[in-house]
Amino acid sequence: MVFRRFSTLCLIRLLLLTLTLGLAAHYFHARSWSMLALLSLLAVWQFFALLHYINKTNRDLARFIEAIRYGDGSLSMKDDKIGASFSALQGVFAGVFETLRKTRMEKEEHFQYLQTVVQHVGMGLIVFQPDGRVELINNAAKQLFKIPRLRNIAELKEKSPELVETLFRLPAREKGFVKVEDAADALYLALYATEFKMHGRFHRLVSLQNIHRELEEKEMEAWQKLIRVLTHEIMNSVTPISSLASTIHDLMINGRTSMSEEEWQDDISLAARTIEKRSQGLLHFVDSFRSLTLVPKPRLQFFPIAELFARVEKLMSIHFKTEKIQYSHAIEPASLQMEADPDLIEQVLINLLMNSVQALRGRPEGIIKLQASLNHRGRVVLQVTDNGPGVTPENLEKIFVPFFSTKEGGSGIGLSLSRQIMRLHHGAIHVQSEPDVKTVMYLTF
């Protein structure tokens, strides 16, 4: 409607200009110079008025498009001189500019909201470019390093060169740990990095969290558990040794007067043999404890899981036959490969399968299944499933504590060793158990 009006008015102006020029030509032939001069001036005014009218519209449209281009809602198109025919266009312009103003205000509000969240979150956040220039650092990160500002990551070299190297080299979506020490304090930082592209440039976002207190609490908890286990095992061996030593002492002083020579020698010999046996048990316990600290560093390589399962099955087949256990395995997909130390993972699987075999001993229709697949995050997961008695809820976490065992005569180091091997592979081991129905051990890489 607006542009139809604009075209009509332009046509009317052109017709008036044509009429004026026609009259000017008539008076030129009539040699009426005064009327010719008046009409010529009128024609010139009409031409420039038409030109101004068109240019005014073009300028307003150009301003309107520039405002949209830069998202500027502060411009106004109100102009009483443009004419009543453009009042509708002015209304459209005003509506669009009002929408732009609201959109810009919302963007500013969202920006301020995000800034407030980022600055008040308890975790340190740093955003920087590949050359180290810092785009954003929140208050938590400033307090962590006790700095008022940070322009470049390189400035943190005074705190820790290792930290700077980790910030640059830590792969995206992976965690890293760095210890930062100064004269008064020590920080144990857990770092997590991610990357994104904005305005055609790559940026790196790294979160930093001081886990010093959590580490100390976990370390203290681990020491307490270890001390309880060590105390229990040592006391179980030392107490009878002490008692038997006291018995031998009494026999040496008083025994010969109250019993025959043969009885006296037999009692001393029995006590000595018992002390020897308990001492050997204590030595075996210490040797088992030492084995937990001597796990070799994994030698990672890619290999088909089918080959690993074939070796394990060959090693364990005699146990399956002896205990009449129904064994099966499944790999999905069949060509699935993994990156790990095949010898160490083979040891873990044998430990888990032996646990299942011992749990099924004497039970009819024992079943063990070994599986490999990818979880929803694309990680390799190995599963050992059996239908044995399972693990009670209160023992689900205890079974990974060194020397804790639910089996009579068990050493309690198999699962602890398996967990340590998995940690060296940056993986995890956990268990789900429904007693007397199904127990599943998961190895996640």
RAWOWO-V410769 format. One record per pair of residues at least 6 apart in sequence whose C-alpha atoms are under 6 Angstrom apart, sorted by the first residue. I is the first residue (numbers start at 1). J is the second residue. D is the distance in whole Angstrom. If there is no record, write none. Layout:
BEGIN
i: [I I]
j: [J J]
d: [D D]
END
This chain:
BEGIN
i: [17 20 24 24 27 73 73 73 119 119 122 123 123 124 124 124 124 125 125 125 125 125 126 126 126 126 127 127 127 127 127 128 128 128 128 129 132 132 133 134 134 160 172 172 173 173 174 175 175 176 176 177 177 178 178 179 179 180 180 188 188 188 189 189 190 190 191 191 192 192 193 193 194 194 195 195 195 196 196 197 237 241 244 248 298 299 300 300 300 301 301 302 302 303 303 304 305 325 325 326 327 327 328 329 329 329 330 331 331 332 348 359 360 360 367 367 368 368 369 369 370 370 371 371 372 372 373 373 374 374 380 381 381 382 382 383 383 384 384 385 385 386 386 387 387 388 389 389 390 390 390 390 391 400 400 402 402 402 403 403 403 404 405 422 427 427 428 428 429 429 430 430 431 431 432 432 433]
j: [43 43 36 39 36 97 100 101 138 139 140 140 209 140 141 207 208 137 138 141 206 207 136 137 205 206 134 135 136 204 205 134 135 203 204 203 152 153 152 151 152 180 193 194 193 194 192 191 192 190 191 189 190 188 189 187 188 186 187 210 211 212 209 210 208 209 207 208 206 207 205 206 204 205 203 204 205 202 203 203 278 275 271 268 341 341 339 340 341 339 340 338 339 337 338 337 337 366 367 367 368 369 369 369 370 371 371 371 372 373 418 388 366 388 386 387 385 386 384 385 383 384 382 383 381 382 380 381 380 381 445 443 444 442 443 441 442 440 441 439 440 438 439 437 438 436 435 436 433 435 436 439 433 415 416 412 413 416 411 412 413 412 412 428 444 445 443 444 442 443 441 442 440 441 439 440 439]
d: [6 6 5 6 6 5 5 4 5 5 6 6 6 5 4 6 5 6 6 6 6 5 6 5 6 5 6 5 5 6 4 4 5 6 5 5 5 5 5 5 5 6 5 5 6 5 6 5 5 6 5 6 5 6 5 6 5 6 5 5 6 5 5 5 6 5 6 5 6 5 6 4 6 5 6 4 6 6 5 6 6 5 6 6 5 5 6 5 5 5 6 6 4 5 6 4 5 5 6 5 5 6 5 5 4 6 5 6 5 5 5 6 6 5 6 6 6 5 6 5 6 5 6 5 6 5 6 5 5 6 5 6 5 6 5 6 5 6 5 6 4 6 6 5 5 6 5 4 6 4 6 5 6 5 5 6 5 5 6 4 5 5 5 6 5 4 6 5 6 5 6 5 6 5 6 5 4]
END
